[in-house]
Amino acid sequence: MVHLLAFITAHPGKRAELLAAFHGVIPLVHAEEGCIEYAPVVDIEGFEGFTTPLGPDTYAVVEKWASPEALRKHAAAPHMAEYGGRTKHLIASRVLHVLTAG
């Protein structure tokens, strides 16, 4: 199994707009062969001092894929290219970590 953790920072005040667009692509990604999990996550209140917050403009994406090939196909999918082009102006930074069991 392959895990991908993405940390996406929107331009100030644009996270809600970016997340709305992200939610629109989720069903297409869930339909991809090899997709096990694909979900955005944001900070939860009540854990101050216990965790390092992402902040108001950042969210993370938790992805699980059946294989490296499935992740590569996802990255090359036409709907992901379309989504990327449509949201590029909203994104300040993006950090990706591709991981496997240790």
C-alpha distances in whole Angstrom, upper triangle without the diagonal:
4,7,10,13,16,20,22,26,29,32,34,35,32,29,30,31,28,26,28,27,23,24,25,22,20,21,20,17,16,17,15,13,9,10,9,11,13,16,19,20,24,26,27,30,32,30,32,32,29,26,27,27,26,29,31,30,26,23,19,16,13,10,7,6,5,5,8,11,10,10,13,15,14,16,19,19,23,23,21,24,26,25,25,28,30,28,29,32,31,28,29,26,22,20,16,14,11,9,6,8,11
4,7,10,13,17,19,23,25,29,31,32,29,26,28,28,25,23,26,24,21,22,23,20,18,20,19,15,15,17,15,14,10,10,10,10,12,15,17,18,21,24,25,29,30,28,30,30,27,25,24,25,23,26,28,27,23,20,16,14,11,8,6,5,6,6,6,10,9,8,11,13,12,13,16,17,21,21,18,21,24,22,22,25,27,25,25,29,27,25,26,23,19,16,13,10,7,6,5,8,11
4,7,10,13,16,20,22,26,28,29,26,23,25,26,22,20,23,22,19,20,22,19,17,19,18,15,15,17,15,15,12,10,10,9,10,12,14,15,18,20,22,25,27,24,26,27,24,21,21,21,19,23,24,23,19,16,13,10,8,6,5,6,9,9,9,12,11,9,12,15,13,14,17,18,21,20,18,20,23,21,20,24,25,23,23,26,25,22,23,20,16,14,10,8,6,5,6,8,11
4,6,10,13,16,19,22,25,25,23,20,22,23,19,18,21,19,16,17,19,17,15,18,17,14,15,17,15,16,13,11,11,10,9,11,12,13,16,18,20,24,26,24,25,26,23,20,19,19,17,20,22,20,16,14,10,8,6,5,6,8,11,11,10,13,12,9,11,14,12,11,15,16,19,18,15,18,20,18,17,21,22,20,20,23,21,18,19,16,13,10,7,6,4,6,9,12,14
4,7,10,13,16,20,22,22,21,17,19,21,17,16,19,18,15,17,19,17,15,19,19,15,16,19,18,19,16,14,14,11,10,10,10,10,13,15,17,21,23,20,22,22,20,17,16,15,13,16,18,17,13,10,7,6,5,6,9,11,15,15,14,17,15,12,15,17,14,14,17,18,21,20,16,19,21,18,17,21,21,19,19,21,19,16,17,14,11,8,6,5,7,8,11,13,15
4,6,10,13,16,18,19,17,14,17,18,14,13,17,16,13,15,17,15,15,18,18,15,17,20,18,20,18,15,16,13,11,10,9,10,12,14,17,21,23,21,22,23,21,17,16,15,12,15,16,14,10,8,5,5,7,8,11,14,17,17,16,18,17,13,15,17,14,13,16,17,19,18,14,16,18,15,14,17,18,15,15,18,16,13,13,10,7,6,4,6,9,11,14,17,19
4,7,10,13,15,16,15,12,15,16,13,12,16,16,13,16,18,17,16,20,20,18,19,23,22,23,22,19,19,16,13,12,10,10,10,12,15,18,21,19,19,20,19,15,13,12,8,11,13,11,7,6,4,7,9,11,15,17,21,21,20,22,20,17,18,20,17,16,19,20,22,20,16,18,20,16,15,18,18,15,15,16,14,11,11,8,6,5,6,9,12,14,17,20,21
4,6,10,12,13,11,9,12,13,9,10,14,13,11,14,16,15,16,19,19,17,19,22,22,24,23,20,20,17,14,13,10,10,10,13,16,19,22,21,21,22,21,18,15,13,9,11,11,8,5,5,6,8,11,13,17,19,23,23,21,23,21,18,19,21,17,16,19,19,20,18,15,16,17,14,12,15,15,11,11,13,10,7,8,6,5,7,9,12,14,17,20,23,25
4,7,9,10,9,7,11,12,9,11,14,14,13,16,18,18,18,22,22,21,23,26,25,28,26,23,24,21,17,16,12,12,11,13,17,19,22,21,20,22,21,18,15,12,9,9,9,6,4,7,9,11,15,17,21,23,27,27,25,27,25,22,23,24,21,19,22,22,23,21,18,19,19,16,14,16,16,12,11,12,9,6,6,5,6,9,12,15,18,20,24,26,27
4,6,7,6,5,9,9,7,9,12,12,12,15,17,17,18,22,22,21,23,26,26,29,28,25,26,22,19,17,13,14,13,15,18,20,23,23,22,24,24,21,18,15,11,10,9,5,6,8,11,13,17,19,23,25,29,29,27,28,27,23,24,25,22,20,22,23,22,20,17,18,18,15,13,15,13,10,10,9,6,4,5,7,9,12,15,18,21,24,27,29,31
4,6,6,7,11,10,9,12,14,14,15,18,19,20,21,25,25,24,27,29,29,32,31,28,29,26,22,20,17,17,16,17,21,22,25,25,24,26,26,23,20,17,14,12,10,7,9,12,15,17,21,23,27,28,32,32,30,32,30,27,27,28,25,23,25,25,25,23,20,20,20,17,15,16,15,11,10,8,6,6,5,8,11,14,18,21,24,27,30,33,34
4,6,7,10,11,11,13,15,16,17,19,21,22,23,27,27,27,29,32,32,35,34,31,31,28,24,22,18,18,15,16,19,20,23,23,22,24,25,22,19,16,13,11,8,6,9,13,16,19,22,25,28,31,35,35,33,35,33,29,30,31,28,26,28,28,28,26,23,23,23,20,18,19,18,14,14,12,9,9,8,11,14,17,20,23,26,29,32,34,36
4,6,8,9,10,12,13,15,16,18,19,21,22,25,26,26,28,31,31,34,34,30,31,27,24,21,17,17,15,16,18,19,22,23,22,24,25,22,20,17,14,11,8,7,10,13,16,19,22,25,29,31,35,35,34,35,33,30,31,32,28,27,29,28,28,25,23,24,23,19,19,19,17,14,15,13,10,11,11,14,16,19,22,25,28,30,33,35,37
4,6,5,6,9,10,11,12,14,16,17,19,22,23,23,25,27,28,31,31,27,28,25,21,18,15,16,14,16,19,20,24,24,23,26,26,23,21,18,15,13,10,7,10,11,15,16,20,22,26,28,32,33,31,32,30,27,28,28,25,23,25,25,24,21,20,20,19,16,15,16,14,10,12,10,6,8,10,12,14,17,20,23,26,28,31,34,35
4,5,5,6,8,10,10,12,14,16,16,20,21,20,22,25,25,28,28,24,25,21,18,15,12,12,10,13,15,17,21,21,21,23,24,20,18,15,12,10,8,5,7,8,11,13,17,19,23,25,29,30,29,30,28,25,26,26,23,22,24,23,23,20,18,20,19,15,15,16,14,11,12,12,8,9,10,12,13,15,18,20,23,25,28,30,32
4,5,5,6,9,10,10,13,15,15,18,20,20,21,24,25,28,28,24,25,21,18,15,12,12,11,13,16,17,21,22,22,25,25,22,21,17,14,13,10,8,10,10,13,14,18,20,24,26,30,31,30,31,28,26,27,27,24,23,25,24,24,20,19,20,19,15,16,17,15,12,14,14,10,12,14,15,16,19,20,23,25,27,30,32,34
4,6,5,6,9,10,11,13,15,18,19,19,21,23,24,28,28,24,25,22,18,16,13,15,14,17,19,21,25,25,26,28,28,25,23,20,17,16,13,11,12,12,15,16,19,21,24,26,30,31,30,30,28,25,26,26,23,22,24,22,21,18,17,18,16,13,14,14,11,9,12,11,8,10,13,15,16,19,21,24,26,28,31,33,36
4,5,5,6,9,10,11,13,16,17,16,19,21,21,25,25,22,23,19,16,14,11,13,13,16,19,21,25,25,25,28,27,24,22,19,15,15,12,10,10,10,12,12,16,18,21,23,27,27,26,27,24,22,23,23,19,18,20,19,19,16,14,15,14,10,11,12,10,7,9,10,6,8,11,12,12,16,17,20,22,25,28,30,32
4,5,5,6,9,10,11,14,15,15,16,19,20,23,23,20,20,17,13,11,8,10,10,14,16,19,22,22,23,26,25,22,21,17,14,14,12,10,10,8,10,10,14,15,19,21,25,26,26,26,23,21,23,22,19,18,21,19,19,16,14,16,15,12,13,15,12,10,13,13,10,11,14,14,14,16,17,20,21,24,26,28,31
4,5,5,7,9,10,13,14,15,16,19,20,24,24,21,21,18,15,13,11,13,13,17,19,21,25,25,26,29,28,25,24,21,18,18,15,13,14,12,14,14,17,18,21,23,26,28,27,28,25,23,24,23,20,20,22,20,19,15,15,17,15,11,13,15,12,10,14,14,12,13,16,17,17,20,20,23,24,27,29,31,34
4,5,5,7,9,12,12,13,15,17,18,22,22,19,21,18,14,13,11,14,15,19,21,24,27,28,29,31,30,27,26,23,19,19,17,15,14,13,14,13,16,17,20,22,25,26,25,25,22,20,22,21,17,17,18,16,15,12,11,13,11,8,10,11,9,7,11,12,10,12,15,16,16,18,19,22,23,25,28,30,33
4,5,5,7,10,11,10,12,15,16,19,19,16,17,14,11,9,8,11,13,17,19,22,26,26,27,29,28,25,23,21,17,18,16,14,13,11,11,10,13,13,17,18,21,23,22,22,19,17,19,18,14,14,17,15,15,11,10,13,12,8,10,12,10,9,12,14,11,12,15,15,14,16,16,18,19,22,24,27,29
4,6,5,8,10,10,11,14,15,19,19,16,16,14,10,9,8,11,13,17,19,22,25,25,27,30,28,25,25,22,19,19,18,16,15,13,13,11,13,14,17,18,22,23,24,24,20,19,21,20,16,17,19,16,17,13,12,15,14,11,13,16,13,12,15,17,15,15,19,19,17,19,19,21,21,23,25,27,30
4,6,7,8,10,11,13,15,18,19,16,18,15,12,12,12,15,17,21,22,25,29,29,31,33,32,29,28,25,22,23,21,19,18,16,16,14,16,16,19,20,22,24,24,24,20,19,21,19,16,16,18,15,14,10,11,14,12,9,12,14,12,12,15,17,15,16,20,20,19,21,21,23,23,25,27,30,33
4,6,5,6,9,10,11,15,16,13,15,13,10,11,11,15,18,21,23,27,30,30,31,34,32,29,28,25,22,23,22,20,18,16,15,13,14,14,16,16,19,21,21,20,17,15,17,15,12,13,14,11,11,7,8,11,10,7,10,13,11,11,14,17,16,16,20,19,17,19,18,20,20,23,24,27,30
4,5,5,6,9,10,13,14,11,12,10,7,8,9,13,16,20,21,25,28,28,29,32,30,27,26,24,21,23,21,20,18,15,14,11,12,11,13,14,17,19,19,19,16,15,17,15,12,14,15,13,14,10,10,14,13,11,13,16,15,14,17,20,18,18,21,20,18,19,18,19,19,21,22,25,28
4,5,5,6,9,12,14,11,12,11,9,10,13,16,19,23,24,27,30,30,33,35,33,30,30,28,25,26,25,24,22,19,18,15,15,14,15,15,17,19,20,20,16,16,18,16,13,15,16,13,14,11,12,15,14,13,16,18,17,17,20,23,21,21,25,24,22,23,21,22,22,23,24,26,30
4,6,5,7,10,12,10,13,12,10,12,14,18,21,25,27,30,33,33,35,37,35,32,31,29,26,28,27,25,23,20,19,15,16,14,15,14,16,18,19,17,14,14,15,13,10,13,13,10,10,7,9,12,12,11,14,16,15,16,19,22,21,21,24,23,21,22,20,22,21,23,24,26,30
4,5,5,9,10,7,10,9,7,10,12,16,19,23,25,28,31,31,33,34,32,29,29,27,24,26,25,23,21,18,16,12,13,10,11,11,13,15,15,15,11,11,13,11,7,10,12,9,11,8,8,12,13,11,13,16,16,16,18,21,20,20,23,22,19,19,17,18,17,19,20,22,26
4,5,8,9,6,8,7,7,10,13,16,20,23,24,28,30,30,32,34,32,29,29,27,25,27,26,25,22,19,17,13,13,10,11,10,12,15,16,16,12,12,15,13,10,13,15,12,14,12,12,16,16,15,17,20,20,19,22,25,23,23,26,24,21,22,19,20,18,19,20,22,26
4,6,9,7,10,11,11,13,16,20,23,27,28,32,34,34,36,38,36,33,33,31,28,30,30,28,26,22,21,17,16,14,13,12,13,15,17,15,12,13,15,12,10,14,15,12,13,12,13,16,16,16,18,21,20,21,23,26,25,25,28,27,24,24,22,22,21,22,22,24,28
4,6,6,9,11,11,14,17,20,24,27,29,33,35,34,36,38,36,33,32,31,28,30,30,28,25,22,20,16,16,12,12,10,11,12,13,12,8,10,11,9,7,11,12,9,12,11,11,15,16,15,17,20,20,21,22,26,25,24,27,26,22,22,20,20,18,19,20,22,26
4,6,9,11,12,16,19,22,26,29,31,34,37,36,38,39,37,34,34,33,30,33,33,31,28,25,22,18,17,13,12,9,8,10,12,10,7,9,11,9,9,12,13,11,14,14,14,17,19,19,20,23,24,24,25,29,28,27,30,28,24,24,21,21,18,19,19,21,24
4,6,9,11,15,18,21,24,27,29,33,35,33,36,37,34,31,31,30,28,31,31,30,27,23,20,17,15,11,9,5,5,7,9,9,5,8,10,9,9,12,14,13,16,16,15,19,20,20,21,24,25,25,26,29,28,27,29,27,23,22,19,18,15,16,15,17,21
4,6,7,11,14,17,21,24,25,29,31,30,32,34,31,28,28,27,25,28,28,26,23,20,17,13,11,8,6,5,6,9,11,11,7,8,11,10,8,12,14,13,16,15,14,17,19,17,19,22,22,22,23,27,25,24,26,24,21,20,17,17,14,15,15,17,21
4,7,10,14,16,20,22,23,27,29,28,30,32,29,26,27,26,24,27,27,26,23,20,17,13,10,7,5,5,7,10,12,13,10,11,14,14,12,15,17,16,19,18,17,20,22,20,21,25,25,24,26,29,27,25,28,25,22,21,18,17,15,14,14,15,19
4,6,10,12,16,19,20,23,26,24,27,29,26,23,23,22,21,23,24,23,20,16,13,10,7,5,5,7,10,12,14,15,12,11,15,15,12,15,18,16,19,17,16,20,21,18,19,23,23,21,23,26,24,22,25,23,19,18,16,15,14,14,14,16,19
4,7,10,14,17,18,22,25,24,26,28,25,22,22,21,18,21,21,20,17,13,11,7,6,4,7,9,12,14,15,16,13,11,14,14,11,13,16,15,17,15,13,17,18,15,16,20,19,18,20,22,20,19,21,19,16,16,14,14,14,15,16,18,21
4,7,10,14,15,19,21,21,23,25,23,20,20,18,16,18,18,17,14,10,8,6,5,7,9,12,16,18,18,20,16,15,18,18,14,15,19,17,19,16,15,18,18,15,16,20,19,17,19,21,19,18,20,18,16,16,14,15,15,16,18,19,22
4,7,11,13,16,19,19,20,23,21,18,17,15,12,14,14,13,10,7,6,4,6,9,12,15,19,20,20,22,19,17,19,20,16,16,20,19,20,17,15,18,18,15,16,19,18,15,17,19,16,15,17,16,13,14,13,15,16,17,19,21,23
4,7,9,13,15,15,17,19,17,14,14,12,10,12,12,12,9,6,5,6,7,11,14,17,21,22,23,25,22,19,22,23,19,20,23,22,24,21,19,22,22,18,19,22,21,18,19,21,18,16,18,16,15,15,15,15,17,18,20,21,23
4,6,10,13,12,14,16,15,12,12,9,7,8,9,10,7,5,6,9,11,14,17,21,24,26,26,28,25,23,25,26,23,22,26,25,26,23,21,24,24,20,20,23,22,18,20,21,17,16,17,16,15,15,16,17,19,20,23,24,25
4,7,10,9,10,13,12,9,9,6,6,7,8,10,9,8,9,12,13,17,20,23,27,28,28,31,28,25,28,29,26,26,29,29,30,27,25,27,27,24,23,26,25,22,23,23,19,18,18,18,17,17,18,19,21,22,24,25,26
4,7,7,9,12,11,10,11,9,10,10,11,14,13,11,12,14,15,19,21,25,28,30,30,33,30,28,31,32,28,28,32,31,33,30,27,30,30,26,27,29,28,25,26,26,23,22,22,21,21,20,21,21,24,24,26,26,27
4,6,7,11,11,10,12,9,12,11,12,15,15,14,15,18,19,23,25,29,32,34,34,36,34,31,34,35,32,32,35,35,36,33,31,33,33,29,30,32,31,27,29,29,25,24,24,24,23,23,24,25,27,27,29,29,30
4,6,9,9,10,12,11,14,14,15,18,18,17,18,21,21,25,27,31,34,35,36,38,36,34,37,38,35,35,38,38,39,36,34,37,37,33,33,36,34,31,32,32,28,27,27,26,26,26,27,26,29,28,30,29,30
4,6,5,6,9,9,12,13,15,18,17,16,17,19,19,23,25,29,32,33,34,36,34,32,35,36,33,33,37,37,38,36,33,36,36,32,32,35,34,30,31,32,28,26,26,25,24,23,24,24,26,26,27,27,27
4,5,6,8,8,12,12,14,17,16,17,18,21,21,25,27,31,34,35,35,38,36,34,36,38,35,34,38,38,40,37,34,36,37,33,33,35,34,31,31,31,27,26,25,24,24,23,25,25,27,27,29,29,29
4,6,8,9,13,14,17,19,18,19,19,22,23,26,28,32,35,36,36,39,37,34,37,39,36,35,39,40,41,39,36,38,39,35,34,37,36,33,33,33,30,28,26,25,25,24,25,25,27,27,29,28,28
4,7,9,13,14,17,20,18,18,18,20,20,24,25,29,32,33,33,36,35,32,35,37,34,33,37,38,40,37,34,37,38,34,33,36,36,32,32,33,30,27,26,25,24,23,23,22,25,24,25,25,24
4,6,9,11,15,17,15,14,14,17,17,21,23,26,29,30,30,33,32,29,31,33,31,30,34,34,36,34,31,33,34,31,30,33,32,29,29,29,26,24,23,21,20,19,20,19,22,21,23,23,23
4,7,9,12,14,12,13,13,16,17,20,23,26,29,30,29,32,31,28,30,32,29,28,32,33,35,32,29,31,32,29,27,30,30,26,26,26,23,21,20,18,18,16,18,17,21,21,23,23,23
4,5,9,11,9,10,11,15,16,20,22,26,29,30,29,32,30,27,30,31,28,27,31,31,33,30,27,29,30,26,25,28,27,23,24,24,20,18,17,16,16,16,17,18,21,21,24,25,25
4,7,8,6,7,8,12,14,17,21,24,27,28,27,30,28,25,27,28,25,24,27,28,29,27,24,26,26,23,21,24,24,20,20,20,17,15,14,13,13,12,14,16,19,20,23,24,25
4,6,6,8,11,14,17,20,24,27,30,31,30,32,31,27,29,31,27,26,29,30,30,28,25,27,27,23,22,24,23,20,20,19,16,14,13,13,14,15,17,19,22,23,26,28,28
4,6,8,12,15,18,21,25,28,31,32,32,33,31,28,30,31,28,26,29,29,30,27,24,26,25,22,21,23,21,18,19,18,14,13,13,14,15,16,19,21,24,26,29,30,31
4,7,11,14,17,20,24,26,30,31,29,31,29,26,27,28,25,24,26,26,27,24,21,23,22,19,18,20,18,14,15,14,10,10,9,10,12,14,17,19,22,24,28,29,31
4,7,10,13,16,20,23,27,27,26,28,26,23,24,26,22,21,24,24,25,22,20,21,21,18,17,19,18,14,15,15,11,10,10,9,9,11,13,15,19,21,24,26,27
4,7,10,13,17,20,23,24,23,25,23,20,22,23,20,19,22,22,23,20,18,20,20,17,16,19,18,14,15,16,13,11,12,11,10,11,12,14,17,18,21,23,25
4,7,10,13,16,20,21,20,22,20,17,19,21,17,17,20,20,22,20,17,19,20,17,16,19,19,16,16,18,15,13,14,12,10,9,10,11,13,15,18,19,21
4,6,10,13,17,18,17,19,17,14,16,17,14,14,17,17,19,17,14,17,18,15,15,18,18,15,16,19,16,14,16,13,11,10,9,10,12,13,16,18,20
4,7,10,14,15,15,18,15,13,16,17,14,15,18,18,21,18,16,19,20,17,17,21,21,19,20,22,20,18,19,17,14,12,10,10,11,11,13,15,17
4,7,10,12,12,14,11,9,13,14,11,12,16,15,18,17,14,17,19,17,17,21,21,19,20,23,21,19,21,18,15,14,11,10,9,10,12,14,17
4,7,9,10,12,10,9,12,13,11,13,16,16,20,18,16,20,21,19,20,23,24,22,23,27,25,23,24,22,18,16,13,12,10,10,10,11,15
4,5,7,9,6,6,10,10,9,12,14,14,18,17,15,19,21,19,20,23,24,23,24,27,26,24,26,23,19,18,14,13,10,10,10,12,16
4,7,8,6,8,11,12,11,14,16,16,20,20,18,21,23,22,23,26,27,27,27,31,30,28,30,27,23,21,18,16,13,12,11,12,16
4,5,5,7,9,10,11,13,15,16,19,20,18,21,23,23,23,26,27,27,27,31,30,27,29,26,22,21,17,15,11,11,10,12,15
4,5,5,6,9,10,11,13,14,18,19,17,19,22,21,21,24,26,25,25,29,28,25,27,24,20,18,14,13,9,10,10,13,16
4,5,5,6,9,10,11,12,16,17,16,17,20,21,20,23,25,25,25,29,29,26,28,25,22,20,17,16,13,14,13,16,19
4,5,5,6,9,10,10,14,15,14,16,19,18,19,22,23,23,24,27,27,25,27,24,21,20,16,16,13,14,14,17,20
4,5,5,6,9,10,14,14,12,14,17,16,16,19,21,20,21,24,24,21,23,21,17,16,12,12,9,11,12,16,19
4,5,5,6,9,12,14,11,13,16,16,15,18,21,20,20,24,24,22,24,21,18,17,13,14,11,13,15,18,21
4,5,5,6,10,11,10,12,15,15,15,18,20,20,20,24,24,23,25,23,19,19,16,17,14,17,17,21,24
4,5,5,9,9,7,10,12,12,13,15,17,17,18,21,21,20,22,20,17,17,14,15,13,16,17,20,23
4,6,9,9,7,8,11,11,10,13,15,15,15,19,19,17,20,17,14,14,12,14,12,15,17,21,23
4,6,9,7,7,11,12,11,13,16,16,16,20,21,19,22,20,17,18,15,17,16,19,20,24,27
4,6,5,7,9,10,11,13,14,16,16,20,21,20,23,21,18,19,17,19,18,20,22,25,28
4,5,5,6,9,10,11,12,14,15,19,20,19,23,22,20,21,20,22,21,24,26,29,32
4,5,5,6,8,10,10,12,14,17,17,18,21,20,18,20,19,21,20,23,25,28,31
4,5,5,6,9,10,10,12,15,15,15,18,17,15,16,15,18,17,20,23,26,29
4,5,5,6,9,10,10,14,15,15,18,17,15,17,16,19,19,22,25,28,31
4,5,5,6,9,10,13,14,15,18,18,17,19,19,22,22,25,28,31,34
4,5,5,6,8,11,11,12,16,16,14,17,17,20,20,23,26,29,32
4,5,5,6,9,10,10,13,13,12,14,14,18,19,22,25,28,31
4,6,5,8,10,11,14,15,14,17,18,21,22,26,29,32,34
4,6,8,9,11,14,15,15,19,19,23,24,27,30,33,36
4,6,5,7,11,12,12,16,17,20,22,25,28,31,33
4,5,6,9,10,10,14,16,19,21,25,28,31,33
4,6,8,11,12,16,18,22,24,28,31,34,36
4,7,9,11,15,17,21,23,26,30,32,34
4,6,7,11,14,17,20,23,26,29,31
4,7,11,14,17,20,23,27,30,31
4,7,10,14,17,20,23,26,27
4,7,10,13,16,20,23,24
4,7,10,13,17,20,21
4,7,10,13,16,18
4,6,10,13,14
4,7,11,12
4,7,9
4,6
4
